[in-house]
Every structure is written in structure tokens, then in C-alpha cells.
Amino acid sequence: MKYQLITEDVKLGKNTKVFSFVNLYGCEIGDNTKVGCFVEIQKGAKIGNNCKISSHTFICEGVTIEDDVFIGHNVTFINDIYPRATSGDGKLQTEDDWKCVPTLIKKGASIGSSTTLLCGITVGENAIMGAGSVVTRDVPPDTIVAGNPARVLKKIDDI
């Protein structure tokens, strides 16, 4: 497809669809997953089977997304608790100057458009994040969260 940058070290599953203006390097994407336009998935990120990654989303190193997960438009993951451009001596940081903090999105979760997820959290199975949420801590399974910071609104069983 036109206007894709997919490096040789990317592992793409069967029937996975990757649309235009996508940047993939060093990541793994499972079977039957769709990756929308203007998405970047960095090295070390792992995406499961049957996922939908909507346009304008950024998935950084350290993020693991299990099977059957929906990621809305313009979702941003963060992998550094204290990001800095330079090291203590004033030089631009390299990979040796920071620690990648992992994030886990469990099976069946749904992340609404324009959500930001801080690093070091786990989103439980079948959890739903409302659009525009800022997720700063773990999300229990089978719950709906929303807001800034995201707070539990209700259990899915209560719907």
C-alpha cells in the first residue's frame, strides 16, 4: 500500500490490514487486526488478534494490547514517567538515559477517542474508557471509566 513505513522487523499476523500513512517498526501485530491511517506503533509494542486501532493513534514501546481490543481515534500511550529532552549534562537523551515503563491493555477492552493513558497501568478485561479520558491508574475489569483523571462510573453489569 502507498505511503506506509513498515520495517523488516515488524511481525504482521494473517489477514491484518494496515492503511496508508502508517509507521510501524519493531512491533508485533496479531491476526485479523486493522490499523487505521496515521498510526505509529513503536518497537517492542505488541498488539493481539482481532483488534481495531483507529486513525491518528500513537502506541509506544512498552505497550501490550491483548486480543479483541478497540482503540478509538487519536489515542495516546505514554511510556516514561519523567520525560526529559536532555540528560543531566545537557546532551539530548538516548535510550540509555530513561526507563521504559510498560502498560497492559487486557482482552476485550475499549478505549475511547482522544484518551491518554499514562504508563505503568493495567486496563482490565472488557473495561471501557470514555472519550477524552486521562487514565492515570489501573482500570478494573468490566468497568466504565471517564474523565480527567478517569474515575469509575459503573460496573458493566449495572447497564
N, C-alpha and C positions, 0 to 999 in steps of 0.2 A: 504494500500500500504506500501511497505517496506521503512524504513528509513525516516519516517515523524514524526515530533513532533507537534501534534495538541492538545492543551489543551482543557479541557472540556468546557471552557467559550467561545470558538470560535463559531460563528454563520455562518454556511455554507448554501447557497441557494441551490435550486433544480438544479440538473444536473451540478453542479460546479465540475470541475476536478482539483485535486491537485496532482502534480507529486512528485517524490522522492526527498529526501534531502531538505525538506521544513520545516520551523519553523514558526508556527502560534500560537499566544497567545492573547487572549482578543480582537480579531478583529471581524469585520463583513464582510462577502463576499456574494454578491448577487447571483442571479440565472444565470446559463449558463456562468459562468466565468471560465477561465483557468488560473491556477497558475503554472508556469514552475518550473523546478528544481533549487535548490539552492536559493530560495527566502525566505526572512524573512519579516513577516508582524507583527508589534508590537501591543500591547494593545491599544485600542482606535482608531485604524485606521479603516476606512470604505471604502469598495470597492463596487461599484454598480453592476448592471446586465450587462451581455454581454461584460465583459472586458477581455482583454488578458494581463496578466502580464508575461513577458518573463523572462528567466533564469537570475540568479545572481543579482536580483533586491532587494533593501532594501527599505521598506516602513515603516516609523517610526510612533510613536504615534503622533496624531495631524493631520494626513493626511486624507483628504476625497477625494475620487475619484468617480465621478458620473458615470452614465451608458455609455456604448459604448466607453470606453477609451482604447487606445492601449498604453502599456508601453513596450518599447524595452528592449533589454538585458543590464544588468549592470547599470540600472538607480538607482540613489541615491537621497533620500529625506533627508533634514536636518530639525530639529525642535528646535534648540537652537541657538540664535543669538550670544551669547558669551560663547561657551563651555569651561569648565574647568574640570579638573580631581579632584581637591581638593577645599574645601571651604576656607574661609579666615583664619581659624585656622589650616590649613594643613591636615585636615582629608579628606578622599575620600568623594566626594559629594554624597548625597542621593536625592531622588525625591523632598525633601523639599528645596533643595538648588538651584533649577533652575526653569525657566518658560518655559513650552511647548508652542511654537508659531505655530498656525495652518496654514495649506496650503490647498487650494481648487483647484481641477482639475475638470473643468466643462465638461459636456456631450460632447462626440464625439472628445475630444482632442487626439492628438497622440504625444507621447514623444519618440524621437529617442534614439537609443542605446548610452550608456555611458554619458547620460545627468545627470547633477547635478542640483537639484532645491533647492535653499535656502528657508528658512521658511518665513511665513507671506505673501506669494504671492497668487494670484488667476490667474489661466490659463483659459482663456475664451473658450466658446463653439467652437468646431471644429478647435481650434488652432493647429498648427504643430510646434514642436521643432525639429530642425535638430540634427543629431547625434553629440555627443560630446559637446553640448551646456552647458553653465553655466547660469542658469536662475536666475537673481538677483532681478527682479521686475515683476510686473503684466504683463501678456501677453493678449493683446486684443483678442476678439473673431474673428474667421475667418481670422487669420493672420499666416504667416510663420515667425518664428524667428530662428536665428542660431548664433553661435559664443560664444566668451568669452570676455566680457559678451554678452549674447544673445541680438541681436537687430532685429527689424522688418525688414524683407527683402521685403515682399509684402503682399498684401491682397489676400486671396484665390480667390476672384472674378477676379483677374487680370491674373489668369493662363489660 
